[in-house]
């Protein structure tokens, strides 16, 4: 496979904004709801183009979730928008009772997730949201890796029937997924083929896994890189097929170790093919204010941490 490069950096939240605009142009039933963060969620173009289909709810996230659930009864496809912390932690009860329980066709779209929110600090850097959402029956959980994939994911969930949690972020990040690549919910994407260790990554960590693969290659280790953009439903077939060849794995995510992607992969491997698995994630800690890249390094989520984890997994396999 060709090596991945990038020529620009764009924030994934802008990918959501572009995808929402396109979804609105394709389907008159797509509506947008925002909790006083239209600019931050990049929903401004949708608001201007379809003012009759955009609803500014204000700082009332629980009310927004209830309104969205009600709109589905009339055939609308609501996209709710606010920060990930407010999209999940603040309104978990409303999501559970009004959306997940009855399988309402609401798209919960959450920006500013993870440590890379940066300077806003621990109170806004939710690191538990994937776990909270994946535990809800009927809920699909998606965490795309760059601008292009976030745009494609937004279009895909507009056509998907059922509740979805779509997670994206604030910082400008390398754009490396082809613009025209189709997004398939629940289908993992192999980016680099390898035979010694599998790097399963999601969200912003996918690019760091690609960088880690190059470092490992220089050490003579052939790493396979797989983009797990859909946390639930998890592509267990792709996971098992890969580790059948490599014999060990690393998971990388901008989330708590407890409840995240790594935990889901561990369950899959434990039931089907136990093998060495190392997890690169936040280890039972809140975040803090700081620059995104510096926070990733401090909390053990750098490309070097992925390399270290891969070397450890390979050593465990060989022993």
Backbone as numpy.savetxt, mean C-alpha at the origin, in Angstrom:
# Nx Ny Nz CAx CAy CAz Cx Cy Cz
15.25 -10.14 -16.72 14.41 -8.94 -16.72 15.29 -7.69 -16.72
14.78 -6.64 -17.34 15.52 -5.38 -17.41 15.64 -4.75 -16.03
16.76 -4.07 -15.81 16.93 -3.35 -14.56 15.99 -2.15 -14.52
15.51 -1.84 -13.34 14.58 -0.73 -13.20 15.33 0.57 -12.95
14.90 1.61 -13.63 15.44 2.95 -13.43 14.27 3.92 -13.35
14.57 5.16 -13.01 13.52 6.17 -13.01 14.09 7.49 -13.50
13.22 8.31 -14.07 13.64 9.62 -14.56 13.01 10.76 -13.78
12.04 10.43 -12.93 11.38 11.47 -12.14 10.83 10.87 -10.85
10.52 11.77 -9.91 9.88 11.39 -8.67 8.55 12.12 -8.56
7.52 11.39 -8.17 6.19 11.98 -7.98 5.54 11.30 -6.78
4.74 12.04 -6.07 4.07 11.48 -4.91 2.92 10.57 -5.33
2.73 9.50 -4.55 1.67 8.55 -4.88 0.28 9.15 -4.69
0.15 10.13 -3.80 -1.16 10.77 -3.63 -1.60 11.47 -4.91
-0.65 11.98 -5.69 -0.99 12.59 -6.98 -1.45 11.53 -7.97
-0.91 10.31 -7.84 -1.40 9.21 -8.66 -2.85 8.90 -8.35
-3.20 8.98 -7.08 -4.61 8.80 -6.70 -5.47 9.89 -7.31
-5.03 11.14 -7.22 -5.81 12.24 -7.77 -6.05 12.08 -9.26
-5.01 11.67 -10.00 -5.14 11.47 -11.44 -6.08 10.31 -11.74
-5.96 9.23 -10.96 -6.83 8.07 -11.17 -8.27 8.37 -10.86
-8.51 9.14 -9.80 -9.88 9.50 -9.44 -10.52 10.33 -10.54
-9.76 11.25 -11.09 -10.27 12.08 -12.18 -10.68 11.23 -13.38
-9.84 10.28 -13.75 -10.14 9.40 -14.87 -11.34 8.51 -14.57
-11.41 7.99 -13.35 -12.54 7.15 -12.97 -13.84 7.94 -13.04
-13.79 9.21 -12.62 -14.97 10.07 -12.69 -15.41 10.34 -14.11
-14.45 10.45 -15.02 -14.79 10.67 -16.43 -15.43 9.43 -17.06
-15.03 8.27 -16.58 -15.54 7.02 -17.13 -16.90 6.62 -16.58
-17.17 7.00 -15.33 -18.37 6.51 -14.66 -19.03 7.62 -13.86
-20.26 7.97 -14.24 -20.98 9.05 -13.57 -21.34 8.72 -12.12
-21.26 7.44 -11.75 -21.61 7.06 -10.38 -20.46 7.26 -9.40
-19.27 7.54 -9.90 -18.14 7.81 -9.01 -18.32 9.16 -8.35
-18.27 9.18 -7.02 -18.39 10.43 -6.26 -17.22 10.54 -5.29
-16.88 11.76 -4.95 -15.78 11.99 -4.03 -16.25 12.66 -2.75
-15.74 12.20 -1.62 -16.01 12.81 -0.33 -14.67 13.08 0.35
-14.53 14.27 0.94 -13.26 14.61 1.57 -13.49 15.27 2.92
-12.60 14.97 3.85 -12.70 15.53 5.20 -11.74 16.70 5.36
-12.01 17.76 4.61 -11.29 19.03 4.75 -9.83 18.96 4.32
-9.50 18.03 3.40 -8.11 17.88 2.96 -8.05 17.71 1.44
-8.85 18.48 0.74 -8.94 18.33 -0.71 -7.58 18.49 -1.39
-6.81 19.50 -0.99 -5.50 19.72 -1.59 -4.53 18.61 -1.26
-4.49 18.20 -0.02 -3.56 17.15 0.40 -3.86 15.82 -0.28
-5.12 15.54 -0.54 -5.51 14.30 -1.18 -5.52 14.41 -2.70
-5.20 15.58 -3.24 -5.17 15.81 -4.69 -6.51 15.52 -5.34
-7.59 15.92 -4.67 -8.93 15.73 -5.19 -9.48 16.99 -5.86
-8.64 18.02 -5.99 -9.08 19.30 -6.52 -9.57 19.24 -7.95
-8.89 18.49 -8.81 -9.31 18.40 -10.21 -10.68 17.74 -10.32
-10.90 16.70 -9.52 -12.22 16.04 -9.52 -13.30 17.01 -9.05
-12.99 17.78 -8.03 -13.95 18.75 -7.50 -14.33 19.79 -8.56
-13.34 20.28 -9.29 -13.61 21.29 -10.32 -14.39 20.71 -11.49
-14.06 19.50 -11.88 -14.71 18.88 -13.03 -16.12 18.41 -12.72
-16.33 17.93 -11.49 -17.63 17.35 -11.14 -18.11 17.91 -9.79
-18.39 19.21 -9.73 -18.78 19.80 -8.44 -20.04 19.18 -7.85
-20.92 18.68 -8.71 -22.15 18.06 -8.21 -21.90 16.66 -7.66
-20.70 16.14 -7.88 -20.36 14.80 -7.39 -19.26 14.84 -6.33
-18.96 16.01 -5.83 -17.95 16.15 -4.79 -18.58 16.73 -3.53
-18.25 16.14 -2.39 -18.87 16.54 -1.12 -17.78 16.82 -0.08
-17.69 18.08 0.32 -16.74 18.48 1.36 -17.43 18.30 2.71
-16.99 17.30 3.44 -17.67 16.93 4.68 -17.14 17.73 5.87
-15.93 18.25 5.75 -15.32 18.94 6.88 -14.62 17.95 7.80
-14.18 18.45 8.93 -13.44 17.59 9.87 -14.46 16.74 10.64
-15.04 15.79 9.93 -16.08 14.92 10.48 -15.98 13.57 9.79
-14.86 12.88 10.04 -14.55 11.65 9.31 -15.59 10.55 9.52
-16.10 10.42 10.74 -17.10 9.38 10.99 -18.36 9.63 10.18
-18.74 10.89 10.10 -19.90 11.26 9.29 -19.64 10.95 7.81
-18.42 11.20 7.35 -18.07 10.93 5.96 -18.24 9.44 5.63
-17.80 8.58 6.53 -17.93 7.13 6.29 -19.39 6.72 6.26
-20.19 7.28 7.15 -21.62 6.96 7.15 -22.32 7.43 5.89
-21.99 8.64 5.45 -22.57 9.15 4.21 -22.18 8.28 3.02
-20.91 7.90 2.97 -20.44 7.07 1.87 -21.18 5.73 1.83
-21.36 5.12 2.99 -22.08 3.85 3.04 -23.51 4.01 2.52
-24.16 5.11 2.91 -25.52 5.35 2.44 -25.61 5.58 0.95
-24.61 6.26 0.39 -24.62 6.55 -1.04 -24.58 5.29 -1.90
-23.95 4.23 -1.40 -23.87 3.01 -2.19 -25.24 2.38 -2.41
-26.17 2.64 -1.50 -27.51 2.07 -1.64 -28.19 2.60 -2.90
-27.85 3.83 -3.28 -28.39 4.41 -4.50 -27.54 4.15 -5.74
-26.56 3.26 -5.61 -25.74 2.89 -6.75 -24.50 3.72 -6.96
-24.23 4.65 -6.06 -23.03 5.47 -6.20 -21.78 4.68 -5.78
-20.62 5.14 -6.26 -19.34 4.52 -5.91 -18.52 5.58 -5.18
-18.64 5.67 -3.86 -17.97 6.74 -3.11 -16.49 6.46 -2.89
-15.68 7.50 -3.11 -14.26 7.50 -2.77 -14.09 8.50 -1.63
-13.76 8.01 -0.44 -13.53 8.91 0.68 -12.05 9.26 0.76
-11.74 10.48 1.14 -10.35 10.90 1.18 -9.98 11.67 2.44
-8.97 11.18 3.15 -8.35 11.90 4.25 -7.04 11.20 4.59
-6.33 11.67 5.62 -5.08 11.03 6.01 -5.35 9.61 6.51
-4.36 8.73 6.35 -4.54 7.32 6.73 -4.91 7.16 8.20
-4.35 8.00 9.05 -4.66 7.92 10.48 -6.15 8.17 10.74
-6.68 9.17 10.03 -8.09 9.52 10.21 -9.00 8.60 9.41
-8.45 7.97 8.37 -9.24 7.06 7.53 -9.50 5.72 8.19
-8.71 5.41 9.21 -8.80 4.08 9.84 -8.99 4.17 11.35
-7.95 4.67 12.04 -8.00 4.68 13.49 -9.15 5.48 14.06
-9.41 6.65 13.46 -10.47 7.51 13.99 -11.86 6.96 13.71
-12.01 6.18 12.65 -13.36 5.77 12.23 -13.49 4.26 12.10
-12.72 3.52 12.87 -12.75 2.06 12.72 -14.13 1.48 12.98
-14.80 2.00 13.96 -16.13 1.48 14.28 -17.09 1.69 13.11
-17.06 2.88 12.51 -17.96 3.16 11.39 -17.63 2.28 10.18
-16.33 2.06 9.93 -15.95 1.20 8.81 -16.43 -0.23 9.06
-16.22 -0.70 10.27 -16.61 -2.08 10.59 -18.12 -2.28 10.49
-18.86 -1.36 11.11 -20.30 -1.56 11.21 -21.06 -1.17 9.94
-20.66 -0.06 9.31 -21.44 0.48 8.20 -20.95 0.05 6.82
-19.67 -0.38 6.73 -19.13 -0.73 5.42 -18.76 -2.21 5.32
-17.86 -2.67 6.16 -17.37 -4.04 6.03 -18.45 -5.08 6.32
-19.21 -4.86 7.37 -20.20 -5.86 7.80 -21.18 -6.19 6.69
-21.61 -5.18 5.95 -22.58 -5.40 4.88 -21.95 -5.35 3.49
-20.63 -5.26 3.44 -19.94 -5.30 2.15 -20.25 -4.13 1.25
-20.38 -2.94 1.80 -20.73 -1.76 1.00 -19.60 -1.40 0.02
-19.98 -0.90 -1.12 -19.03 -0.60 -2.20 -18.37 0.77 -2.02
-17.67 0.92 -0.90 -16.99 2.18 -0.56 -15.49 2.02 -0.74
-14.86 3.03 -1.32 -13.41 3.02 -1.50 -12.79 3.99 -0.50
-12.12 3.45 0.50 -11.52 4.25 1.56 -10.09 4.58 1.12
-9.87 5.81 0.75 -8.60 6.22 0.14 -7.80 7.06 1.12
-6.61 6.57 1.46 -5.88 7.11 2.60 -4.48 7.57 2.21
-4.23 8.84 2.39 -2.92 9.41 2.09 -2.11 9.59 3.37
-0.83 9.99 3.19 0.05 10.32 4.32 0.20 9.14 5.29
0.37 7.94 4.72 0.53 6.75 5.55 2.00 6.51 5.86
2.27 5.84 6.97 3.61 5.40 7.30 4.55 6.48 7.79
5.81 6.10 7.96 6.83 7.01 8.45 7.11 8.16 7.49
6.95 7.92 6.20 7.33 8.93 5.20 6.40 10.14 5.19
5.38 10.14 6.03 4.65 11.37 6.26 5.61 12.45 6.77
6.64 11.99 7.50 7.74 12.88 7.86 7.49 13.78 9.05
7.54 15.09 8.79 7.61 16.08 9.88 6.34 16.16 10.72
5.21 15.64 10.25 3.98 15.71 11.05 4.04 14.82 12.29
4.94 13.85 12.31 5.23 13.12 13.54 4.33 11.95 13.87
4.55 11.40 15.06 3.96 10.13 15.48 2.45 10.13 15.50
1.83 11.25 15.85 0.37 11.28 15.94 -0.30 11.08 14.59
0.41 11.39 13.50 -0.17 11.24 12.16 0.42 10.06 11.39
1.57 9.56 11.81 2.25 8.47 11.09 1.65 7.13 11.49
0.47 6.83 11.03 -0.12 5.56 11.44 0.64 4.40 10.81
0.97 3.44 11.64 1.73 2.27 11.21 0.98 0.97 11.51
-0.31 1.12 11.81 -1.13 -0.05 12.16 -2.28 -0.26 11.18
-2.42 0.62 10.20 -3.63 0.66 9.37 -3.83 -0.58 8.51
-2.76 -1.12 7.95 -2.91 -2.32 7.12 -3.46 -3.47 7.96
-2.92 -3.64 9.16 -3.41 -4.70 10.04 -4.86 -4.51 10.40
-5.24 -3.28 10.73 -6.63 -3.00 11.09 -7.58 -3.32 9.95
-7.19 -2.94 8.74 -8.08 -3.12 7.60 -8.10 -4.56 7.10
-6.97 -5.24 7.13 -6.95 -6.61 6.58 -7.72 -7.58 7.47
-7.89 -7.24 8.74 -8.63 -8.12 9.64 -10.14 -8.04 9.43
-10.61 -7.03 8.71 -12.05 -6.88 8.50 -12.53 -7.80 7.38
-13.50 -8.65 7.64 -14.06 -9.46 6.56 -14.58 -8.57 5.43
-14.47 -9.07 4.20 -14.93 -8.40 2.97 -14.01 -7.29 2.48
-13.02 -6.87 3.29 -12.21 -5.71 2.92 -11.02 -6.12 2.04
-10.86 -5.41 0.92 -9.68 -5.54 0.08 -8.69 -4.46 0.50
-7.39 -4.81 0.58 -6.37 -3.87 1.06 -5.27 -3.75 0.01
-5.05 -2.52 -0.47 -4.09 -2.28 -1.55 -3.11 -1.19 -1.16
-1.82 -1.43 -1.45 -0.75 -0.50 -1.08 0.21 -0.38 -2.27
-0.08 0.47 -3.25 0.75 0.56 -4.46 2.09 1.23 -4.21
3.01 1.09 -5.19 4.41 1.44 -4.94 4.85 2.77 -5.53
4.18 3.29 -6.56 4.60 4.55 -7.16 3.41 5.28 -7.77
3.67 6.41 -8.39 2.61 7.23 -8.99 1.79 6.44 -9.99
2.46 5.79 -10.94 1.74 5.08 -12.00 0.90 3.94 -11.46
1.44 3.20 -10.50 0.67 2.08 -9.96 -0.50 2.56 -9.10
-0.33 3.69 -8.42 -1.44 4.22 -7.62 -2.57 4.70 -8.53
-2.21 5.37 -9.61 -3.22 5.78 -10.59 -3.97 4.56 -11.13
-3.23 3.53 -11.53 -3.85 2.33 -12.07 -4.71 1.61 -11.03
-4.24 1.60 -9.79 -5.01 0.95 -8.72 -6.32 1.68 -8.47
-6.29 3.01 -8.53 -7.50 3.81 -8.32 -8.53 3.49 -9.38
-8.10 3.36 -10.62 -9.01 2.99 -11.70 -9.56 1.58 -11.50
-8.70 0.67 -11.03 -9.12 -0.72 -10.85 -10.16 -0.86 -9.74
-9.98 -0.14 -8.64 -10.94 -0.29 -7.54 -12.28 0.34 -7.87
-12.31 1.28 -8.82 -13.58 1.86 -9.24 -14.46 0.81 -9.91
-13.82 -0.18 -10.52 -14.55 -1.25 -11.21 -14.77 -2.47 -10.32
-14.10 -2.49 -9.17 -14.22 -3.62 -8.25 -15.45 -3.44 -7.35
-16.21 -4.49 -7.19 -17.41 -4.42 -6.34 -17.05 -4.85 -4.93
-17.22 -3.93 -3.96 -16.94 -4.25 -2.58 -16.04 -3.21 -1.93
-15.93 -3.25 -0.60 -15.12 -2.25 0.11 -13.64 -2.44 -0.13
-12.93 -1.31 -0.26 -11.48 -1.33 -0.51 -10.80 -0.29 0.37
-9.64 -0.66 0.90 -8.76 0.29 1.56 -7.57 0.51 0.65
-7.40 1.74 0.16 -6.29 2.09 -0.73 -5.35 3.03 0.02
-4.11 2.60 0.19 -3.13 3.32 1.00 -2.05 3.93 0.10
-1.75 5.20 0.31 -0.69 5.85 -0.46 -0.04 6.93 0.39
0.92 7.69 -0.22 1.73 8.54 0.64 1.97 9.95 0.15
2.78 10.65 0.93 3.04 12.07 0.72 4.32 12.39 -0.06
5.43 11.67 0.17 6.70 12.13 -0.42 6.80 11.85 -1.91
7.63 12.61 -2.58 7.93 12.33 -3.98 8.83 11.10 -4.02
8.46 10.13 -4.84 9.12 8.83 -4.84 9.42 8.42 -6.29
10.45 7.61 -6.51 10.76 7.20 -7.89 9.57 6.59 -8.61
9.37 7.00 -9.87 8.33 6.42 -10.72 9.00 5.43 -11.66
8.69 4.15 -11.48 9.40 3.11 -12.24 8.49 2.05 -12.85
7.23 2.02 -12.44 6.27 1.10 -13.04 5.79 1.70 -14.36
5.72 0.93 -15.45 5.27 1.47 -16.73 3.88 2.10 -16.64
3.70 3.22 -17.33 2.46 3.98 -17.25 1.26 3.16 -17.71
1.44 2.28 -18.67 0.32 1.54 -19.24 0.16 0.14 -18.64
0.89 -0.17 -17.56 0.79 -1.51 -16.97 -0.55 -1.69 -16.26
-1.26 -2.74 -16.62 -2.56 -3.01 -16.02 -2.41 -3.41 -14.56
-3.32 -2.94 -13.73 -3.31 -3.29 -12.32 -4.33 -4.40 -12.09
-3.85 -5.52 -11.56 -4.73 -6.64 -11.25 -4.81 -6.82 -9.75
-5.98 -6.58 -9.18 -6.18 -6.74 -7.74 -5.90 -8.19 -7.35
-5.07 -8.37 -6.33 -4.78 -9.70 -5.83 -3.73 -10.47 -6.61
-3.06 -9.81 -7.56 -2.05 -10.48 -8.38 -0.70 -9.83 -8.16
0.21 -10.54 -7.49 1.55 -10.02 -7.22 2.31 -9.80 -8.53
3.27 -8.89 -8.49 4.01 -8.51 -9.69 5.50 -8.80 -9.48
6.03 -9.75 -10.24 7.45 -10.07 -10.16 8.23 -9.04 -10.97
9.13 -8.33 -10.32 9.92 -7.28 -10.96 11.30 -7.77 -11.38
11.91 -8.59 -10.54 13.24 -9.13 -10.81 13.22 -10.62 -10.46
13.70 -11.45 -11.35 13.77 -12.88 -11.09 15.09 -13.24 -10.41
15.01 -14.17 -9.46 16.21 -14.60 -8.75 16.05 -16.00 -8.24
17.13 -16.55 -7.67 17.12 -17.95 -7.24 17.59 -18.17 -5.80
18.11 -17.13 -5.15 18.72 -17.32 -3.83 17.85 -16.85 -2.67
17.07 -15.80 -2.86 16.21 -15.25 -1.81 15.13 -14.40 -2.48
13.94 -14.40 -1.89 12.85 -13.58 -2.42 12.65 -12.36 -1.55
12.59 -11.19 -2.17 12.27 -9.95 -1.47 10.83 -9.59 -1.78
9.94 -9.75 -0.80 8.54 -9.36 -0.94 8.40 -7.95 -0.36
7.98 -7.01 -1.17 7.89 -5.63 -0.70 6.56 -5.02 -1.11
6.18 -3.97 -0.38 4.93 -3.28 -0.68 5.10 -1.78 -0.47
4.33 -0.98 -1.23 4.38 0.46 -1.08 5.73 1.05 -1.43
6.12 2.08 -0.69 7.40 2.74 -0.93 8.60 1.80 -0.84
8.44 0.71 -0.11 9.56 -0.21 0.10 9.92 -1.00 -1.14
9.05 -1.01 -2.15 9.36 -1.76 -3.37 10.61 -1.20 -4.04
10.69 0.14 -4.14 11.87 0.72 -4.77 13.13 0.41 -3.98
13.05 0.43 -2.66 14.21 0.11 -1.84 14.61 -1.35 -2.00
13.63 -2.23 -2.23 13.94 -3.63 -2.49 14.67 -3.79 -3.82
14.29 -2.98 -4.81 14.98 -3.02 -6.10 16.44 -2.57 -5.92
16.64 -1.53 -5.13 18.01 -1.07 -4.86 18.80 -2.13 -4.08
18.13 -2.79 -3.15 18.79 -3.83 -2.36 19.19 -5.01 -3.25
18.34 -5.31 -4.23 18.65 -6.42 -5.15 19.95 -6.16 -5.89
20.20 -4.92 -6.28 21.43 -4.59 -7.00 22.65 -4.75 -6.09
22.52 -4.38 -4.82 23.62 -4.56 -3.88 23.90 -6.04 -3.67
22.83 -6.82 -3.53 22.99 -8.27 -3.34 23.62 -8.92 -4.57
23.23 -8.45 -5.76 23.81 -9.01 -6.99 25.32 -8.81 -7.02
25.76 -7.66 -6.53 27.20 -7.39 -6.49 27.92 -8.32 -5.52
27.18 -8.89 -4.59 27.73 -9.84 -3.63 27.58 -11.28 -4.10
27.03 -11.46 -5.31 26.85 -12.80 -5.86 25.57 -13.48 -5.45
24.65 -12.75 -4.88 23.37 -13.31 -4.44 22.26 -12.84 -5.39
21.54 -13.80 -5.97 20.48 -13.50 -6.92 19.14 -13.40 -6.17
18.68 -12.19 -6.00 17.43 -11.96 -5.27 16.27 -11.76 -6.23
15.16 -12.35 -5.89 13.91 -12.14 -6.65 13.14 -11.02 -5.94
12.63 -10.06 -6.70 11.87 -8.95 -6.12 10.42 -9.05 -6.58
9.51 -9.13 -5.63 8.09 -9.24 -5.93 7.33 -8.11 -5.25
6.57 -7.40 -6.02 5.75 -6.29 -5.54 4.40 -6.84 -5.08
4.21 -6.85 -3.77 2.92 -7.29 -3.20 2.07 -6.04 -2.99
1.46 -5.55 -4.05 0.64 -4.34 -3.94 -0.70 -4.60 -3.30
-1.18 -5.84 -3.38 -2.44 -6.19 -2.74 -2.14 -7.05 -1.51
-2.38 -6.48 -0.34 -2.14 -7.21 0.91 -3.24 -8.24 1.14
-4.45 -7.88 0.75 -5.60 -8.77 0.89 -6.54 -8.52 -0.28
-6.87 -9.54 -1.08 -6.45 -10.94 -0.95 -4.98 -11.11 -1.33
-4.28 -11.89 -0.55 -2.86 -12.12 -0.76 -2.65 -13.15 -1.86
-1.70 -12.89 -2.75 -1.39 -13.82 -3.83 -0.50 -14.94 -3.29
-1.11 -15.89 -2.61 -0.36 -16.97 -1.97 0.32 -17.86 -3.00
-0.30 -18.03 -4.15 0.29 -18.88 -5.18 1.64 -18.32 -5.63
1.70 -16.99 -5.83 2.96 -16.36 -6.25 4.01 -16.46 -5.16
3.60 -16.30 -3.92 4.54 -16.39 -2.79 5.14 -17.78 -2.71
4.29 -18.80 -2.78 4.75 -20.17 -2.64 5.60 -20.61 -3.83
5.22 -20.16 -5.01 5.99 -20.51 -6.20 7.40 -19.94 -6.12
7.52 -18.72 -5.61 8.82 -18.09 -5.51 9.70 -18.77 -4.47
9.18 -18.97 -3.27 10.02 -19.56 -2.22 10.32 -21.03 -2.49
9.53 -21.65 -3.32 9.84 -23.03 -3.73 11.19 -23.07 -4.44
11.49 -21.98 -5.17 12.76 -21.90 -5.90 13.88 -21.29 -5.06
13.56 -20.25 -4.28 14.62 -19.53 -3.56 14.92 -20.11 -2.17
13.92 -20.68 -1.53 14.13 -21.33 -0.24 14.15 -20.42 0.97
14.07 -19.11 0.77 14.03 -18.18 1.90 13.51 -16.83 1.42
13.13 -15.96 2.36 12.47 -14.72 1.95 12.67 -13.60 2.94
12.41 -12.38 2.45 12.39 -11.16 3.26 11.12 -10.41 2.91
10.45 -9.87 3.92 9.32 -8.97 3.69 9.75 -7.56 4.07
9.28 -6.57 3.31 9.66 -5.18 3.57 8.43 -4.30 3.46
8.16 -3.54 4.50 6.95 -2.72 4.53 7.14 -1.53 5.45
6.41 -0.47 5.14 6.43 0.76 5.95 5.24 0.70 6.91
5.33 -0.21 7.87 4.21 -0.56 8.73 4.76 -1.29 9.94
3.94 -1.45 10.95 4.35 -2.27 12.09 4.61 -3.70 11.64
5.60 -4.33 12.27 5.85 -5.74 12.01 4.63 -6.57 12.38
4.02 -6.23 13.51 2.80 -6.91 13.93 1.64 -6.50 13.03
1.01 -7.45 12.41 -0.21 -7.16 11.65 -0.02 -6.78 10.21
1.21 -6.71 9.73 1.44 -6.23 8.38 1.60 -7.31 7.34
2.26 -6.95 6.23 2.49 -7.88 5.13 3.31 -9.08 5.58
4.37 -8.82 6.35 5.23 -9.92 6.79 4.46 -10.96 7.57
3.55 -10.52 8.41 2.75 -11.46 9.18 1.88 -12.32 8.27
1.30 -11.70 7.24 0.47 -12.46 6.29 1.31 -13.49 5.54
2.51 -13.09 5.12 3.39 -14.03 4.42 3.80 -15.17 5.34
4.10 -14.83 6.61 4.49 -15.86 7.58 3.38 -16.88 7.77
2.14 -16.42 7.82 1.01 -17.35 7.95 0.93 -18.27 6.74
1.11 -17.68 5.57 1.06 -18.46 4.33 2.15 -19.52 4.31
3.37 -19.12 4.63 4.49 -20.06 4.63 4.33 -21.10 5.72
3.85 -20.69 6.89 3.69 -21.62 8.00 2.69 -22.72 7.68
1.65 -22.38 6.93 0.63 -23.37 6.58 1.05 -24.26 5.42
1.92 -23.75 4.55 2.19 -24.46 3.31 3.64 -24.87 3.08
4.59 -23.98 3.40 6.00 -24.28 3.14 6.88 -23.48 4.11
7.08 -23.98 5.31 7.93 -23.27 6.26 9.35 -23.09 5.71
9.85 -21.87 5.83 11.21 -21.57 5.39 11.67 -20.30 6.10
12.97 -20.00 6.08 13.46 -18.78 6.75 12.80 -17.53 6.17
12.30 -16.68 7.05 11.68 -15.41 6.66 12.15 -14.33 7.60
12.73 -13.27 7.06 13.14 -12.11 7.83 12.20 -10.95 7.49
11.86 -10.13 8.49 10.91 -9.04 8.29 11.59 -7.69 8.49
11.48 -6.83 7.50 11.93 -5.45 7.60 10.69 -4.59 7.78
10.52 -4.08 8.98 9.32 -3.30 9.33 9.60 -2.56 10.62
8.69 -1.70 11.00 8.82 -0.99 12.28 8.53 -1.99 13.40
9.42 -2.06 14.36 9.35 -3.08 15.40 8.71 -2.52 16.67
7.38 -2.55 16.73 6.63 -2.22 17.94 6.99 -0.84 18.48
6.91 0.17 17.60 7.29 1.52 17.99 6.43 2.54 17.26
6.23 3.67 17.89 5.64 4.81 17.21 6.75 5.54 16.44
6.36 6.40 15.51 7.33 7.17 14.76 7.68 8.46 15.48
8.23 9.41 14.72 8.59 10.72 15.26 8.74 11.69 14.10
8.88 12.96 14.39 9.08 13.96 13.35 10.47 13.84 12.74
10.55 14.07 11.43 11.84 14.02 10.76 11.66 13.93 9.26
12.75 13.99 8.54 12.70 13.85 7.09 12.42 12.39 6.74
11.60 12.13 5.73 11.19 10.75 5.40 12.35 9.78 5.27
13.36 10.14 4.48 14.48 9.21 4.26 15.24 8.93 5.55
15.39 9.95 6.39 16.11 9.76 7.65 15.32 8.87 8.61
14.00 9.02 8.59 13.17 8.17 9.45 13.23 6.72 9.01
13.23 6.47 7.72 13.32 5.09 7.23 14.63 4.45 7.71
15.70 5.22 7.69 16.99 4.69 8.15 16.96 4.44 9.66
16.46 5.41 10.42 16.46 5.26 11.88 15.63 4.08 12.34
14.50 3.83 11.66 13.60 2.77 12.09 13.86 1.44 11.37
15.00 1.34 10.69 15.39 0.06 10.12 14.71 -0.32 8.84
14.33 0.67 8.03 13.60 0.41 6.80 14.37 0.89 5.57
15.68 0.81 5.60 16.51 1.26 4.48 16.84 0.09 3.56
17.42 0.41 2.40 17.86 -0.65 1.49 18.93 -1.51 2.14
19.77 -0.88 2.97 20.80 -1.64 3.67 20.19 -2.63 4.65
19.09 -2.26 5.28 18.40 -3.19 6.18 17.82 -4.37 5.42
17.34 -4.12 4.21 16.82 -5.21 3.38 17.96 -6.16 2.99
19.10 -5.59 2.63 20.27 -6.41 2.29 20.68 -7.26 3.48
20.75 -6.64 4.64 21.14 -7.37 5.86 20.17 -8.51 6.15
18.88 -8.23 5.99 17.87 -9.26 6.24 17.99 -10.40 5.23
18.28 -10.06 3.98 18.43 -11.08 2.95 19.62 -11.98 3.23
20.74 -11.39 3.65 21.93 -12.17 3.98 21.66 -13.11 5.16
20.89 -12.61 6.10 20.54 -13.44 7.26 19.64 -14.60 6.85
18.66 -14.32 5.97 17.76 -15.37 5.51 18.52 -16.45 4.73
19.44 -16.02 3.88 20.24 -16.98 3.11 21.10 -17.83 4.04
21.70 -17.19 5.05 22.53 -17.94 6.00 21.70 -18.96 6.78
20.50 -18.59 7.16 19.63 -19.53 7.86 19.26 -20.70 6.96
19.01 -20.41 5.70 18.68 -21.48 4.75 19.85 -22.45 4.60
21.03 -21.94 4.51 22.22 -22.77 4.29 22.59 -23.58 5.53
22.20 -23.07 6.70 22.52 -23.80 7.92 21.53 -24.92 8.23
